[in-house]
Amino acid sequence: MTLKEAGTKATINLTNWKTTAMGIILAGITILSALGVFTPEQATGVQTEGINIVEAVDVIIKAVSAIILMFAAKYGV
C-alpha cells in the first residue's frame, strides 16, 4: 500500500467514525430524555454540544493527519 492509498483510506475511516460517534451520542441522549433524565430543552442543548465536540475532534484529527503527511512527503517516508 502506498502512502497516497493510506491517506485515502484514512479519510474514509474518519468519516465512518464521525457518523458512528454522532449516532451513539444522539441515541444515548434520546434514551436519557425518554427516561426523564433530561428535559427536551436540555436534550437539545446537550445534542448540539455533543455534535460540536465530535466536529472539533474531527478537525484536530485531520490537522494532525495533514502534518504527518507533510513530513512524510518531505522526508520520503
N, CA, C and O atoms as a GROMACS GRO file, in nm:
protein
  308
    1MET      N    1   0.084  -0.117   0.000
    1MET     CA    2   0.000   0.000   0.000
    1MET      C    3   0.089   0.124   0.000
    1MET      O    4   0.183   0.134   0.079
    2THR      N    5   0.059   0.215  -0.089
    2THR     CA    6   0.137   0.338  -0.096
    2THR      C    7   0.085   0.438   0.006
    2THR      O    8  -0.022   0.420   0.064
    3LEU      N    9   0.163   0.544   0.025
    3LEU     CA   10   0.123   0.649   0.121
    3LEU      C   11  -0.005   0.717   0.075
    3LEU      O   12  -0.089   0.753   0.158
    4LYS      N   13  -0.020   0.736  -0.055
    4LYS     CA   14  -0.140   0.801  -0.107
    4LYS      C   15  -0.263   0.716  -0.080
    4LYS      O   16  -0.368   0.768  -0.042
    5GLU      N   17  -0.253   0.584  -0.101
    5GLU     CA   18  -0.364   0.495  -0.073
    5GLU      C   19  -0.399   0.496   0.076
    5GLU      O   20  -0.516   0.493   0.113
    6ALA      N   21  -0.297   0.499   0.160
    6ALA     CA   22  -0.320   0.501   0.303
    6ALA      C   23  -0.394   0.627   0.345
    6ALA      O   24  -0.483   0.622   0.430
    7GLY      N   25  -0.358   0.741   0.286
    7GLY     CA   26  -0.426   0.867   0.317
    7GLY      C   27  -0.571   0.864   0.275
    7GLY      O   28  -0.657   0.917   0.346
    8THR      N   29  -0.600   0.805   0.161
    8THR     CA   30  -0.738   0.794   0.114
    8THR      C   31  -0.819   0.705   0.205
    8THR      O   32  -0.933   0.738   0.240
    9LYS      N   33  -0.763   0.593   0.244
    9LYS     CA   34  -0.835   0.503   0.334
    9LYS      C   35  -0.856   0.566   0.471
    9LYS      O   36  -0.960   0.544   0.534
   10ALA      N   37  -0.760   0.644   0.518
   10ALA     CA   38  -0.774   0.710   0.647
   10ALA      C   39  -0.889   0.810   0.643
   10ALA      O   40  -0.964   0.821   0.740
   11THR      N   41  -0.904   0.881   0.533
   11THR     CA   42  -1.013   0.977   0.520
   11THR      C   43  -1.147   0.906   0.525
   11THR      O   44  -1.240   0.953   0.590
   12ILE      N   45  -1.158   0.794   0.456
   12ILE     CA   46  -1.282   0.718   0.456
   12ILE      C   47  -1.314   0.671   0.597
   12ILE      O   48  -1.428   0.681   0.641
   13ASN      N   49  -1.216   0.619   0.669
   13ASN     CA   50  -1.238   0.571   0.804
   13ASN      C   51  -1.274   0.685   0.899
   13ASN      O   52  -1.354   0.666   0.990
   14LEU      N   53  -1.216   0.803   0.878
   14LEU     CA   54  -1.251   0.916   0.964
   14LEU      C   55  -1.396   0.954   0.946
   14LEU      O   56  -1.462   0.991   1.044
   15THR      N   57  -1.448   0.947   0.826
   15THR     CA   58  -1.588   0.977   0.804
   15THR      C   59  -1.676   0.875   0.876
   15THR      O   60  -1.777   0.913   0.936
   16ASN      N   61  -1.639   0.750   0.873
   16ASN     CA   62  -1.718   0.647   0.939
   16ASN      C   63  -1.720   0.664   1.090
   16ASN      O   64  -1.826   0.648   1.151
   17TRP      N   65  -1.608   0.696   1.150
   17TRP     CA   66  -1.606   0.709   1.295
   17TRP      C   67  -1.691   0.827   1.339
   17TRP      O   68  -1.758   0.822   1.442
   18LYS      N   69  -1.688   0.933   1.260
   18LYS     CA   70  -1.763   1.054   1.295
   18LYS      C   71  -1.913   1.025   1.293
   18LYS      O   72  -1.985   1.065   1.385
   19THR      N   73  -1.960   0.957   1.191
   19THR     CA   74  -2.101   0.923   1.180
   19THR      C   75  -2.142   0.830   1.294
   19THR      O   76  -2.249   0.846   1.352
   20THR      N   77  -2.057   0.734   1.326
   20THR     CA   78  -2.086   0.641   1.434
   20THR      C   79  -2.092   0.712   1.568
   20THR      O   80  -2.183   0.688   1.648
   21ALA      N   81  -1.997   0.800   1.594
   21ALA     CA   82  -1.995   0.874   1.721
   21ALA      C   83  -2.119   0.962   1.736
   21ALA      O   84  -2.179   0.968   1.844
   22MET      N   85  -2.157   1.031   1.630
   22MET     CA   86  -2.277   1.115   1.637
   22MET      C   87  -2.402   1.031   1.661
   22MET      O   88  -2.489   1.071   1.738
   23GLY      N   89  -2.410   0.916   1.596
   23GLY     CA   90  -2.525   0.828   1.616
   23GLY      C   91  -2.535   0.778   1.759
   23GLY      O   92  -2.644   0.774   1.816
   24ILE      N   93  -2.421   0.741   1.817
   24ILE     CA   94  -2.420   0.693   1.955
   24ILE      C   95  -2.460   0.805   2.051
   24ILE      O   96  -2.538   0.782   2.143
   25ILE      N   97  -2.407   0.924   2.029
   25ILE     CA   98  -2.441   1.037   2.116
   25ILE      C   99  -2.590   1.069   2.107
   25ILE      O  100  -2.657   1.087   2.209
   26LEU      N  101  -2.641   1.076   1.985
   26LEU     CA  102  -2.782   1.110   1.969
   26LEU      C  103  -2.873   1.002   2.025
   26LEU      O  104  -2.975   1.033   2.086
   27ALA      N  105  -2.838   0.875   2.006
   27ALA     CA  106  -2.918   0.766   2.061
   27ALA      C  107  -2.917   0.768   2.213
   27ALA      O  108  -3.020   0.750   2.278
   28GLY      N  109  -2.799   0.790   2.270
   28GLY     CA  110  -2.788   0.797   2.416
   28GLY      C  111  -2.869   0.911   2.475
   28GLY      O  112  -2.936   0.894   2.577
   29ILE      N  113  -2.864   1.025   2.412
   29ILE     CA  114  -2.938   1.141   2.463
   29ILE      C  115  -3.088   1.119   2.448
   29ILE      O  116  -3.166   1.160   2.534
   30THR      N  117  -3.128   1.056   2.339
   30THR     CA  118  -3.271   1.027   2.319
   30THR      C  119  -3.322   0.932   2.426
   30THR      O  120  -3.431   0.952   2.480
   31ILE      N  121  -3.244   0.829   2.458
   31ILE     CA  122  -3.284   0.735   2.563
   31ILE      C  123  -3.291   0.805   2.699
   31ILE      O  124  -3.387   0.786   2.774
   32LEU      N  125  -3.190   0.885   2.730
   32LEU     CA  126  -3.192   0.957   2.858
   32LEU      C  127  -3.307   1.055   2.867
   32LEU      O  128  -3.364   1.075   2.974
   33SER      N  129  -3.341   1.116   2.756
   33SER     CA  130  -3.455   1.208   2.754
   33SER      C  131  -3.585   1.132   2.774
   33SER      O  132  -3.674   1.180   2.845
   34ALA      N  133  -3.597   1.015   2.712
   34ALA     CA  134  -3.719   0.934   2.728
   34ALA      C  135  -3.734   0.884   2.871
   34ALA      O  136  -3.845   0.867   2.920
   35LEU      N  137  -3.622   0.859   2.938
   35LEU     CA  138  -3.626   0.813   3.077
   35LEU      C  139  -3.647   0.927   3.176
   35LEU      O  140  -3.665   0.902   3.296
   36GLY      N  141  -3.644   1.049   3.129
   36GLY     CA  142  -3.668   1.164   3.216
   36GLY      C  143  -3.544   1.223   3.279
   36GLY      O  144  -3.554   1.310   3.366
   37VAL      N  145  -3.428   1.178   3.237
   37VAL     CA  146  -3.303   1.233   3.291
   37VAL      C  147  -3.284   1.376   3.242
   37VAL      O  148  -3.241   1.464   3.317
   38PHE      N  149  -3.315   1.399   3.115
   38PHE     CA  150  -3.308   1.532   3.056
   38PHE      C  151  -3.448   1.578   3.018
   38PHE      O  152  -3.533   1.496   2.981
   39THR      N  153  -3.471   1.707   3.028
   39THR     CA  154  -3.593   1.763   2.969
   39THR      C  155  -3.566   1.779   2.819
   39THR      O  156  -3.450   1.778   2.777
   40PRO      N  157  -3.671   1.795   2.738
   40PRO     CA  158  -3.647   1.812   2.594
   40PRO      C  159  -3.558   1.933   2.563
   40PRO      O  160  -3.479   1.930   2.469
   41GLU      N  161  -3.570   2.039   2.641
   41GLU     CA  162  -3.486   2.157   2.619
   41GLU      C  163  -3.340   2.127   2.649
   41GLU      O  164  -3.250   2.169   2.576
   42GLN      N  165  -3.317   2.055   2.758
   42GLN     CA  166  -3.180   2.018   2.793
   42GLN      C  167  -3.122   1.922   2.690
   42GLN      O  168  -3.004   1.932   2.654
   43ALA      N  169  -3.203   1.828   2.644
   43ALA     CA  170  -3.157   1.730   2.546
   43ALA      C  171  -3.110   1.798   2.418
   43ALA      O  172  -3.010   1.759   2.358
   44THR      N  173  -3.183   1.902   2.376
   44THR     CA  174  -3.144   1.975   2.255
   44THR      C  175  -3.008   2.041   2.273
   44THR      O  176  -2.924   2.036   2.184
   45GLY      N  177  -2.986   2.102   2.388
   45GLY     CA  178  -2.857   2.166   2.416
   45GLY      C  179  -2.743   2.067   2.423
   45GLY      O  180  -2.634   2.092   2.372
   46VAL      N  181  -2.768   1.953   2.488
   46VAL     CA  182  -2.664   1.851   2.501
   46VAL      C  183  -2.631   1.791   2.364
   46VAL      O  184  -2.514   1.765   2.334
   47GLN      N  185  -2.732   1.769   2.280
   47GLN     CA  186  -2.707   1.716   2.146
   47GLN      C  187  -2.622   1.813   2.065
   47GLN      O  188  -2.527   1.772   1.997
   48THR      N  189  -2.654   1.940   2.073
   48THR     CA  190  -2.577   2.040   1.999
   48THR      C  191  -2.431   2.041   2.043
   48THR      O  192  -2.340   2.045   1.961
   49GLU      N  193  -2.410   2.039   2.174
   49GLU     CA  194  -2.273   2.041   2.225
   49GLU      C  195  -2.199   1.912   2.193
   49GLU      O  196  -2.080   1.915   2.163
   50GLY      N  197  -2.268   1.798   2.198
   50GLY     CA  198  -2.206   1.671   2.162
   50GLY      C  199  -2.160   1.670   2.018
   50GLY      O  200  -2.050   1.623   1.988
   51ILE      N  201  -2.244   1.721   1.929
   51ILE     CA  202  -2.208   1.729   1.788
   51ILE      C  203  -2.090   1.825   1.768
   51ILE      O  204  -2.001   1.798   1.687
   52ASN      N  205  -2.089   1.936   1.842
   52ASN     CA  206  -1.977   2.030   1.833
   52ASN      C  207  -1.846   1.966   1.877
   52ASN      O  208  -1.741   1.990   1.816
   53ILE      N  209  -1.851   1.884   1.980
   53ILE     CA  210  -1.730   1.817   2.029
   53ILE      C  211  -1.680   1.718   1.924
   53ILE      O  212  -1.560   1.711   1.898
   54VAL      N  213  -1.771   1.642   1.864
   54VAL     CA  214  -1.731   1.546   1.760
   54VAL      C  215  -1.669   1.619   1.641
   54VAL      O  216  -1.569   1.574   1.587
   55GLU      N  217  -1.728   1.731   1.602
   55GLU     CA  218  -1.673   1.810   1.491
   55GLU      C  219  -1.534   1.862   1.525
   55GLU      O  220  -1.445   1.861   1.440
   56ALA      N  221  -1.514   1.909   1.649
   56ALA     CA  222  -1.383   1.961   1.690
   56ALA      C  223  -1.278   1.851   1.689
   56ALA      O  224  -1.165   1.873   1.643
   57VAL      N  225  -1.313   1.733   1.739
   57VAL     CA  226  -1.219   1.621   1.738
   57VAL      C  227  -1.185   1.583   1.594
   57VAL      O  228  -1.070   1.550   1.565
   58ASP      N  229  -1.283   1.587   1.506
   58ASP     CA  230  -1.260   1.556   1.364
   58ASP      C  231  -1.160   1.654   1.302
   58ASP      O  232  -1.072   1.613   1.228
   59VAL      N  233  -1.174   1.782   1.334
   59VAL     CA  234  -1.082   1.884   1.280
   59VAL      C  235  -0.941   1.861   1.334
   59VAL      O  236  -0.843   1.874   1.260
   60ILE      N  237  -0.930   1.827   1.461
   60ILE     CA  238  -0.798   1.801   1.520
   60ILE      C  239  -0.732   1.681   1.454
   60ILE      O  240  -0.613   1.685   1.422
   61ILE      N  241  -0.808   1.574   1.433
   61ILE     CA  242  -0.753   1.455   1.369
   61ILE      C  243  -0.708   1.486   1.227
   61ILE      O  244  -0.601   1.441   1.184
   62LYS      N  245  -0.787   1.563   1.154
   62LYS     CA  246  -0.748   1.598   1.017
   62LYS      C  247  -0.623   1.686   1.015
   62LYS      O  248  -0.538   1.671   0.927
   63ALA      N  249  -0.611   1.777   1.111
   63ALA     CA  250  -0.492   1.863   1.116
   63ALA      C  251  -0.367   1.782   1.146
   63ALA      O  252  -0.263   1.802   1.083
   64VAL      N  253  -0.377   1.691   1.242
   64VAL     CA  254  -0.262   1.607   1.275
   64VAL      C  255  -0.226   1.517   1.156
   64VAL      O  256  -0.108   1.497   1.127
   65SER      N  257  -0.327   1.464   1.089
   65SER     CA  258  -0.301   1.382   0.971
   65SER      C  259  -0.230   1.462   0.862
   65SER      O  260  -0.139   1.411   0.796
   66ALA      N  261  -0.272   1.587   0.843
   66ALA     CA  262  -0.209   1.672   0.742
   66ALA      C  263  -0.063   1.700   0.776
   66ALA      O  264   0.023   1.698   0.688
   67ILE      N  265  -0.035   1.724   0.903
   67ILE     CA  266   0.103   1.749   0.945
   67ILE      C  267   0.189   1.624   0.922
   67ILE      O  268   0.302   1.634   0.874
   68ILE      N  269   0.135   1.509   0.957
   68ILE     CA  270   0.209   1.383   0.937
   68ILE      C  271   0.236   1.361   0.789
   68ILE      O  272   0.347   1.322   0.751
   69LEU      N  273   0.136   1.386   0.705
   69LEU     CA  274   0.155   1.366   0.561
   69LEU      C  275   0.255   1.466   0.503
   69LEU      O  276   0.327   1.434   0.409
   70MET      N  277   0.259   1.588   0.559
   70MET     CA  278   0.358   1.686   0.512
   70MET      C  279   0.499   1.637   0.539
   70MET      O  280   0.585   1.643   0.452
   71PHE      N  281   0.523   1.590   0.661
   71PHE     CA  282   0.656   1.540   0.695
   71PHE      C  283   0.688   1.413   0.618
   71PHE      O  284   0.803   1.391   0.579
   72ALA      N  285   0.588   1.329   0.595
   72ALA     CA  286   0.610   1.207   0.519
   72ALA      C  287   0.650   1.240   0.375
   72ALA      O  288   0.738   1.176   0.318
   73ALA      N  289   0.586   1.341   0.318
   73ALA     CA  290   0.619   1.380   0.181
   73ALA      C  291   0.757   1.445   0.175
   73ALA      O  292   0.833   1.424   0.080
   74LYS      N  293   0.789   1.525   0.277
   74LYS     CA  294   0.918   1.595   0.278
   74LYS      C  295   1.035   1.498   0.295
   74LYS      O  296   1.138   1.512   0.229
   75TYR      N  297   1.019   1.401   0.382
   75TYR     CA  298   1.129   1.310   0.411
   75TYR      C  299   1.118   1.178   0.338
   75TYR      O  300   1.199   1.088   0.361
   76GLY      N  301   1.018   1.164   0.250
   76GLY     CA  302   1.007   1.046   0.166
   76GLY      C  303   0.972   0.918   0.242
   76GLY      O  304   1.017   0.810   0.205
   77VAL      N  305   0.894   0.931   0.346
   77VAL     CA  306   0.856   0.814   0.424
   77VAL      C  307   0.744   0.741   0.356
   77VAL      O  308   0.698   0.638   0.406
   0.00000   0.00000   0.00000
